[in-house]
Amino acid sequence: MVTMKNLKIGIIGCGWLGRKMADQWKAEHQIYTTTTTEDKFERLNSDGLNPTLADFGADFQRAPWAARLDVVIITVPLSTRRDKDPDLLRKKVENLSKFMGPFKNQLFFTSTTSVYPNEEKKFDEEAVGIDQNLPECLLNNHFPQINILRLGGLMSDDRQLSKYKVSNLDDPVNHVHAEDIVSVVEKMIKNRSTGKLYNLVAPKHPTKRQVIAMQTNPELILPERPDHQKEGGGRLISSEKLIRELDYEFVHPDPMYFHLH
């Protein structure tokens, strides 16, 4: 295990999650970021986050960016849901790999639990392999050392379920707090983890109705969900592998209380 001190960390796609990582680490590490817009570039630059303009959906030729870095986290949204044209997705990953260069150090990709079908069952990582998900497969082919984190719904701080239009209120949630994402990445950096695939979802799965009620009317007491293992428990994403292999205890295990932190 190494200590996480004075690292050069790259965050490709410094959006909502990437910015939380950068703000957490910038006091002790050198942070390098990318963005697609001039406005964000100026904000990142003024905050000392060493930005580079990079649009991976466009044609561009650049010198390799990541050679000087110890760790890179790819938070660019790459999914077949978002990029319905597989050729465009391949182009983005190819441009991203050229931008990275022959990077051999520690690498992370924040994928999504949307890789799992919408079925009422419990899913672990073996349910859908990397080779069954195009963006993960393409990145893994370029960078076999990559750690892939399949994130649940990002719900913390200003992101609250009650602010969104929600259907199927009795379905369970598969959410994760940003603080746990940052903590897991930190632990994996210290462990020098490579080639790992983990679901990263809070271990408790209240219903959407319960989460919204807690955010809007906390005095309303709703019944507990039935045993999730029973038939009709809904679509559940398991983080048991991550908890076991990293010996990780979630900082925020219950999405009903994310809005309080």
GULUM-921748 format. One record per residue (C-alpha): y negated, x, z. Coordinates in steps of 0.2 Angstrom, whole numbers, plus 2048, in hexadecimal, padded with zeros to 3 digits. Each point is the difference from the previous one (the first is absolute). Example, Ala and Ser with C-alpha at 12.3 -4.5 7.8 and 13.67 -1.06 7.14 Angstrom:
BEGIN
81683E827/7EF8067FD/
This chain:
BEGIN
800800800/7EE8067FC/7F07FB808/7F47F67F6/7F180C801/7F48067F3/8097F87F1/7F97FD7EE/8047EE7FD/7FE7F77F0/7FF7ED7FF/8017F97EE/7F87EF7FF/7F5800810/7FF7ED802/8027F6810/80F809806/7FC8117FA/7EF7FF808/8087FC811/80B8107FE/7F180A7FB/7F57FA80F/80E80480C/8038117F9/7F08077FA/7FB808811/80F80C800/8048027EE/7F88027EF/8027F07F7/7FF7FE7ED/7FF7EF7F8/8007F77EF/7F77F17FA/7FD7F77F0/7EE7FB803/7EF809801/7FB7F580F/80F80580A/7FF8127FB/7EE801807/8067F8811/80F80B801/7F680F7FC/7F27FC80D/80E7FF80D/8078117FC/8107FA7F8/80080B7F0/8027F27F3/8058027EE/7FE7F27F3/8117FC7F8/8067F17F7/8128017FC/8007F27F4/7F58097F4/80380F7F5/7FA810809/803812800/7FE809811/805810808/80D7FE80D/7F87F9810/80D80280E/8048127FF/7F680580F/8067F180B/80D80080E/8037ED7FF/7FC7F27F4/8017ED803/8007F57F1/7F97EF804/7FC7FB7EE/8077EE7FE/80F8037F4/80B7F17FE/8087F57F2/7F77F1807/7EF8087FE/80480A7F0/80B7F47F6/80080B7F1/80D80E804/7F880B7F3/7F0800809/808803810/80980F7F9/7F08067F9/7F87FF811/80E80A808/80080D7F2/7ED802802/802801813/80D80D7FF/7F580B7F4/7F27FE80D/80C80680E/80780E7F6/810809806/7FE7FB812/80E80580B/7F97FC811/8027F080B/7FC7F07F6/7FF7EE805/7FF7F07F6/7FB7EF808/80B7F47F7/8027EE804/80D7F4807/7FD7F57F1/80E80A7F8/80C7F4809/8047EF7F9/7F97F0808/8107FB809/8047FA811/80980F806/7FD811809/7FD80F7F5/802812804/7FD80F7F4/8117FF7F8/7FD7EE7F9/7F58087F3/8028127FB/7F280B7F9/8088007EF/7FE7ED800/7ED801802/7F68077F1/7F1808809/80B80880E/80D8067F3/7F28087F5/7F880980F/811806807/8048077EF/7F080A800/801805812/8117FF808/7F9805811/7F57F0801/8017F5810/7FF7ED7FB/7F97F480D/8037EE7FB/7F17F880A/8007EE806/7F07F67FF/7F180A806/7F87F580D/7F580780D/7ED801805/7F77F67F3/8107FB7F7/8067F0809/80C7F47F9/7F57F1805/7F38067F3/80C7FD7F1/8077F17F7/812800807/80F7F57FB/8117FE808/7F9801812/811800808/8068107F7/80181080A/7F380D7FD/8048127FB/7F0809805/7FB811806/7F1807809/7F680E7F8/80180A810/8138007FF/7FF8067EE/7F580F805/80B80480F/8108007F5/7F980B7F3/7FA80C80E/811801807/8088037F0/7F480E7FC/804808811/8137FE7FC/7FE8077EF/8097F17F9/8048007ED/8097F47F5/8007F280C/8007ED7FC/7FA7F480E/7FA7EF802/7F180080B/7FE7EE808/7FD7FB812/8107FB808/7FB7EF805/7FF7F27F4/7F67F1806/7FD7F27F4/7F07FF7F6/7FB7F080A/80280A810/7F580E7FA/7F37F57FA/8007F5810/7FE81080A/7F18067F6/7F77EF800/8067F780F/80880C80D/8027F280D/80C7F67F5/812804805/80D8007F2/812801802/8098107FD/8098037EF/8137FE800/80B80E800/7FC80A7F0/8128047FC/8057EE7FE/8007F77F0/7EE7FA7FB/7F880E809/7F58047F1/7FD8107F6/80080E80C/7FD8137FD/80880C80C/7F9810807/80F80480A/8048107F5/7EE807803/8017FC813/811808801/7FD8107F6/7EE803806/8037FA811/7F17F67FE/7F87F380B/7F47F57F8/7EE800807/7FE7EE7FA/8117F87FF/7FA7ED800/7F57FA7F1/7FA7F280C/7F580C809/7FA80B7F1/7EF7F8800/7FD806812/8008127FC/
